[in-house]
């Protein structure tokens, strides 16, 4: 029985360096989905979509993006998280924080230990 050892088919999936275009596409889709969740959360908080105007008093303003690394079952990914300035009823501004993405745990805290599997 003859085995098919055509390497051109295998080269479509992975090369000698270990690059896998399917995994690369999956990672890109995961990154895009996570970033879309943050954008939708910010849209809901501000009460408007990006580039839209709010007729009544605005609750805040978009303020660019920041890079953040996530570690999950898919590995480590760098994502772009939107930033915004939240304005309260007194006119004071604070940094908007996503409820879907917790802040980095401080070293030595209970949450830092539980993320490593200890504590």
N, C-alpha and C positions, 0 to 999 in steps of 0.2 A: 504494500500500500504506500502510495506516495503522499508525503506531507507537503502542505503548501507553506513554503518558507519565503514567500514574497515579502521582502523587507520594505517595499514602498508603501504597502498598506499599514504596516506597523509604524512607519515614520510619520504617518498622518496623526497618530495618537500620541506618540512620545518619541523624543530623540534620545541620543546617548546621554545628553546632559540632564535628562529627567524632566524636560519641559512637557507638560501635558496640556494641550489646548482645551480639552474638555474641562479639566479642573480649573484652568484659568478663566474660562467662561462662567463656570459655576461661582467662583469667587467674585467675579465682577457683578453677577446678578445678586449675590448675597449683599455685597457692598451697596449696590444701588437700592435694594429694598430697605436696608437699614437706614440709609440716608433719607429715603422718601418718608419713612416713619417720623423722623425728626423734623423734616420740613412740614409735614402735615400737622404735627403737634404744635409747631410754632405758628402756623397759619390759624389754627383753632384758638391759640392764646391771644394773638393779635386781632382776631376777628376779621381777617381779610387775607387774601392770597398775595403772593409776591407781586409787586408793582401795582397793586390796587390801592385805592385811597379809602379811608374811613371818613364818613360824613361827620359823625359825632366826635367826641374827644378821643384821641387815640390812646390805646393802652400801652404802647411801646413802639420801638423802631428796630428794624433789622440792623445788624452791626457786623456783617461779614460772616466768616466761618473760621473754625479752628480745627486743627488736626487732632485726632484722638485714636489711640490704638485699642482694639478690642481683641480679647483672647477668648475663643470659643471652640466648639468641636470642629469647626472648619479651619482652625489655626489662627494665627495673628493677622489681623487686617487693619490697615489704617483707613479711617473714615473721616469725612468732612462733616462736622457738626455745626449747624447754624448758631450764630450768636445774636442776641438782641438786648436792647435796653428796655426794661419794664418801667412804666411810669405809674405811680400810685395816685390816689385821689388828691394828695397834698402836693403833687408835682415832683416828688422825689424819685430819682431814677436808681434802679438796681440792675444787676446782671441777671438776665433770664436764665434759668436752669431747666434742662429737660427732666421730666419726671421718669422718662423711660430709660435714662442713662444715669446711673449713680456716679457720684464723684469718686475719684481715686481714693482707695482706703489709705489711711495714714499708717506708716510702719508702727507695729507694736499694738495696733488697735485690735479689738475682738474680730471685726469684720475682715481685717487683713489676714488673720490667722485662719479664719474659716474659708477664705478663698484659696488658701494654699492647701487646704485639707486638714489643717490642724485646728486646735482651739475649740 
